[in-house]
């Protein structure tokens, strides 16, 4: 019975399980590294090997901007709302490069890019994984990523388009940033890169009603080719639709190709619990089916319940939904310091904090100290 489990014993069980799983993962990783493609660093190939096998140990927990800011704080060195609650950092931390393309010093969330670089390196050095999204501004209208007032934006930035050269400069800035992710010893930090996400909706300028399938795929190709041409060899690409697909055909309608993508995932959030669970079940089934058929890593690339008002949400809703499927990680969105009701992970004293500790201690979940 869940209510009678001793959490300290659970953590011991978790350590034993993870030690066994680590040995299996190491063998698989070494095997994967025997034929490293020239366009990826050995560390990036090693990360892919770890992602492929981590589900044998458990599901990694992730949180967006975890070490940047939280409820009531910003920029404190080493601080994290997740760590303040459970004593450990998330296994995956995501960051966003929105507005890097403009050449400024801060992201769309008013975080310095130098700080983002530092925290990506910190996450790598503690044994964790970093994921990067990019809410690029609208290169045609000058609006933000959510400006869908014109349906020709993608067309305008593809080869031959009026904004192609301009967008090439934007991609160069992204490439230079990713290439700058190096440890003090000069090791390039491998990262997941997840651009052009939630494209099955139409709230971003690259969404389904704003471009054709061929245009969307060409956008992906242009992005990857541009980064590669500037020496970026430390990324794994993640394909991340929303919860709109009803079957694998719809899921793959704009898929840019097996030679490009390493991680397949999806984004969905809870508003109504029953609808959320139905979406999670359908998308987890679709995503893991695609991962199996295409030899990819499956993940829940964005999810959460704003404000987490359900005191048992972590162990009563999220964990039962994802634990049935072989996914590498599940990542919740940010704890906004400028919007105190806009948070997706608990902080000390928050109504779901105690349940989150139980979620952390469950042997099926992995945090930075477990990988």
Helices and strands as residue ranges (DSSP letters): G 2-4, H 7-32, G 33-35, H 42-53, G 54-56, E 59-64, E 69-70, E 73-74, H 81-86, E 92-96, G 100-102, H 113-125, E 129-133, H 153-157, H 164-179, E 191-194, G 208-210, H 213-229, E 235-241, H 248-251, E 261-266, H 273-294, E 297-298, E 300-303, H 313-313, I 314-318, H 319-322, E 329-332, H 353-361, E 365-366, G 368-370
